[in-house]
Every structure is written in C-alpha cells, then in structure tokens.
Amino acid sequence: MNCLLALACVSLLQVQNAAPPAITQRLDTEQARVIVATLQPRTPAVAKDGHATDRVLIYLDDGKMTRKEGGQSTTVEFHRGDVRWRPASGAYIAENISDHPIRILEIDLKGAPSGKAATTSLDPAAVDPKHYKVELENDHVRVLRIHYGPQEKGETHEHILNRVVVYLNDQTGGKADDVRMAGAAKHVEENASAQPADRIAVELK
C-alpha cells in the first residue's frame, strides 16, 4: 500500500512540475518562424496537441533530454551546435534531464517546399568544401555547417535559396546566438579575425 501511495505521489509531483518551455521569438517570415525554447531541468513539457509543423532543431547548449511519444521513450544527448530534423508529430512529453537549463533554436517551416530546383555551379558545398559542409538535407531544407579558421578566406560562391543563419560564436558578422535571414547572394567570405568563425545556415527549399 505504501508503494502504491509513493507511486501516486511521484505521478502527482510530475504533473505539478510540468510546465511549457519559455519561448523567445527570433524571426518570423513567410517561410519560417524561428524561436528559442528554454527548458528548465527536471520540468516536463507536455505538448498535448503535438507539433503541427516540420522543423529544424539547433541545440544551443550541451545537455540531455527525454521525449515520450506514443508509448515510447527516447533519450537524446546533444552538444552545442548539433542539428536535428524533427517532422510534425502528435502529442508528446519532453523533459530536460540535465542539471541546467537548455536552449533549443527551432525553425518551424510554414509550408511545403516550392519544388523548384535551385542549383548553381557555384554552390558553396561544391566549390569550397573546406568551409561549407552539408549537415543534413531533405525535400524541405539543406543545412550547411560553416567553419572558417582565423584569417581564412573562402572561394567565390553563390546562394540561391533564402536561409536562416545562426552564429555559434562571436565573429565579425555577428555575436554568438545571433539569428538572421539571408537571401540570394554571390560573394567571397573572409574571416579577418584571429578567432575561428562558426555558423549554421538552414536553406529553405
């Protein structure tokens, strides 16, 4: 009987501690809405209606969390700058099981991809693979991981698609955690500083 009572108390405590993550809006465009969700430790976030949109997740902190959906539970460990694709889903419960708050930058896609092929002979991943690497790609997005060492200059390249750019550290173009929308461009990039420059660009198809 005492065991049943203890289980009931634990269950009640979990419900009492449940709280939605703190949401900070960063960008809102025709193609995507960008937010930062901050999850406090050991505080379940119940999404009873699920998530209606496909999205890209970029973790801004090291940490570990669980996700319970449809009777299954998964544990995800991540580091700052890790990227994941999360399709639309039904109801779930997410919990930060780290000992500190974690921030997740979420790029919610507002519609289906245009279906138009956007190609160029100056694609950055093709002409400058030293600095631009494809992290993931599907019908909706292509995610580029960008790294320039100190005093490094890249090759001339061209961007065709609109993209969300996330700065992972302080650099000439922005501060750590800055988020910007960029459009079509043809240019050469250079890191003139004595520190490395790291960014993530999420191209919206």
Secondary structure as UniProt FT lines:
FT   HELIX           2..17
FT   STRAND          22..28
FT   STRAND          32..39
FT   STRAND          45..47
FT   TURN            48..49
FT   STRAND          55..59
FT   STRAND          63..69
FT   TURN            70..71
FT   STRAND          72..78
FT   TURN            80..81
FT   STRAND          83..86
FT   STRAND          92..96
FT   STRAND          102..109
FT   TURN            121..122
FT   HELIX           124..127
FT   TURN            129..131
FT   STRAND          132..137
FT   STRAND          141..148
FT   TURN            150..151
FT   STRAND          157..159
FT   STRAND          163..167
FT   TURN            172..173
FT   TURN            176..177
FT   STRAND          179..182
FT   STRAND          185..187
FT   STRAND          197..204
//
